[in-house]
């Protein structure tokens, strides 16, 4: 690991909590998977991690590309964790629909 990357990597250990939003939105390269695994492993039982994802845990192999790495990662992440499964309409989608209705109203008002 290059010195600059190592310094950046170590920066993440000073925080009490790290939030990883939309994990799995884009699959990781092998190097990316290894870095994330190291980060999560080094923070295991030392500091908090919050992860948001739209994926079921069984789908994580598609993101990380390797069953063994994914299993080891999930083992560390799910041990002593709180998993919240939220089903419902997306907040962003709902806001987009509201915005769309407002824009449709505006367009209709202008064309009259």
C-alpha positions in Angstrom: 0.0 0.0 0.0 1.4 3.4 -0.9 2.2 5.8 1.9 -0.5 8.3 0.9 -3.1 5.5 0.7 -2.0 4.2 4.1 -2.4 7.6 5.7 -5.9 7.9 4.2 -6.7 4.4 5.3 -5.6 5.1 8.9 -7.6 8.3 9.0 -10.8 6.1 9.3 -9.7 4.6 12.6 -10.0 7.9 14.5 -13.7 8.1 14.1 -16.1 6.5 16.6 -18.5 5.6 13.8 -18.3 5.2 10.1 -21.4 5.3 7.9 -21.3 3.3 4.6 -24.3 4.4 2.6 -25.8 2.2 -0.2 -23.3 -0.6 0.1 -23.5 -2.8 -3.0 -24.8 -0.1 -5.3 -21.7 -0.7 -7.4 -19.7 -4.0 -7.1 -16.2 -3.7 -5.7 -13.0 -4.7 -7.5 -10.8 -7.4 -5.8 -8.5 -4.6 -4.4 -11.6 -2.6 -3.2 -13.0 -5.7 -1.5 -9.7 -6.4 0.3 -9.4 -2.8 1.5 -13.0 -2.7 2.8 -12.5 -6.1 4.5 -9.3 -4.8 6.2 -11.1 -1.7 7.3 -14.1 -3.6 8.7 -11.9 -6.2 10.3 -9.7 -3.7 12.0 -12.7 -1.8 13.4 -14.4 -5.1 14.5 -15.4 -4.7 18.2 -13.4 -1.5 18.5 -15.7 1.1 16.8 -19.1 1.3 15.2 -20.1 0.9 11.5 -23.5 1.8 10.1 -24.3 0.3 6.7 -27.2 1.0 4.5 -28.0 -1.2 1.6 -31.0 -2.3 -0.5 -29.5 -5.8 -0.8 -30.3 -8.9 1.2 -27.3 -10.4 2.9 -27.4 -13.4 0.6 -26.8 -11.0 -2.3 -23.6 -9.6 -0.9 -21.4 -12.2 -2.7 -22.4 -10.4 -5.9 -20.9 -7.2 -4.6 -17.7 -8.7 -3.1 -17.2 -11.4 -5.7 -15.9 -14.1 -3.4 -18.0 -16.3 -1.1 -15.3 -16.8 1.5 -14.5 -13.1 1.8 -18.2 -12.3 1.9 -18.8 -14.9 4.6 -15.9 -13.7 6.8 -17.1 -10.1 6.3 -20.7 -10.8 7.2 -19.5 -12.8 10.2 -17.7 -9.8 11.6 -20.4 -7.3 10.7 -23.4 -9.3 12.0 -21.7 -10.3 15.3 -23.0 -8.0 18.1 -25.0 -6.0 15.5 -28.5 -4.6 15.2 -30.0 -5.3 11.8 -33.0 -3.1 10.9 -35.0 -4.3 8.0 -37.0 -1.4 6.6 -39.6 -2.0 4.0 -41.6 0.8 2.5 -41.5 3.6 -0.1 -38.3 5.3 -0.6 -38.0 8.9 0.9 -36.2 10.1 -2.2 -38.7 8.5 -4.5 -41.6 10.2 -2.6 -39.8 13.6 -2.8 -39.3 13.1 -6.5 -42.9 12.4 -7.0 -43.9 15.5 -5.0 -41.5 17.6 -7.1 -42.8 16.1 -10.3 -46.4 16.9 -9.4 -45.3 20.5 -8.6 -43.5 20.8 -11.9 -46.5 19.4 -13.8 -48.7 22.0 -12.1 -46.3 24.7 -13.0 -46.0 23.6 -16.6 -49.8 23.4 -16.9 -50.2 26.9 -15.4 -47.7 28.3 -17.9 -49.3 26.8 -21.0 -52.7 28.3 -20.2 
